[in-house]
Amino acid sequence: MEQIRRIRVYAWEFPVRFSHWINFLCVLTFAVTGLYIGNPYAHAHESHQWIMGWMRTLHFIAGYVFLMSFIIRTYWAFMGNRYASWKALFPFTSEQRRDLANALRFYTFTSKKPPYAIGHNAAAGLVYMGVVVLFAFQIVSGFAMYSLSSQSIIASVVGGWFLSVMELSTIRLFHHITMYLIFAFVLVHIYIAWWLDTVEKNGLIDGIFSGSKFVTEKELE
């Protein structure tokens, strides 16, 4: 049986991997603290326990870290390699549109051919662009609510202006709903990453740690 020769390609640069894992930790922190802020599931029995205070503090710290990560990734979408570029998120060319159609056929089980790609495949790129929009809304809406109780200039610049666009109660509602949309994405993202890794056998999951994937010469072309 002929052995397929694979080539190691450095696809995910450090800023991409760094922002990916920072985002993961922030979303995890938002999940624990945000759900508590909205509906406290534990109660303090002593005044010094300050549970709500710690939850809010952690939520706000995660918000600043998330903003930093978002800025880094946005900057790297213009300064990074071709796999990190914002151009990879939109099906501009006829080749990208063809790849998008092939990826959709695979994901809908009408084709057995995986959407081989060194970076994001075309379908993943579009989904990630939608996630970027959700992240941006969470940042703006979160800092809008935070600006009401904070003297922070960053909070006022990033989200304070949003209070003149949308009612506070509506912002809070959409902020909460968007959180669940991001949760759904995380679950699907983990499943599809595992699924593609087992099908394509190119070290997809390992790549988000090492930065490298192992592809055939045909895929590299």
Secondary structure, DSSP 4 states (H G I P E B T S, - for coil): -PPPPEEEEE-S-HHHHHHHHHHHHHHHHHHHHHHHHHS--S--SSGGG-HHHHHHHHHHHHHHHHHHHHHHHHHHHHHS-TTTSGGGGS--SHHHHHHHHHHHHHHTTS--S----SS--HHHHHHHHHHHHHHHHHHHHHHHHHTTS---HHHHHHTGGGGGTS-HHHHHHHHHHHHHHHHHHHHHHHHHHHHHHHHH-S-HHHHHHHSEEEEEHHHH-
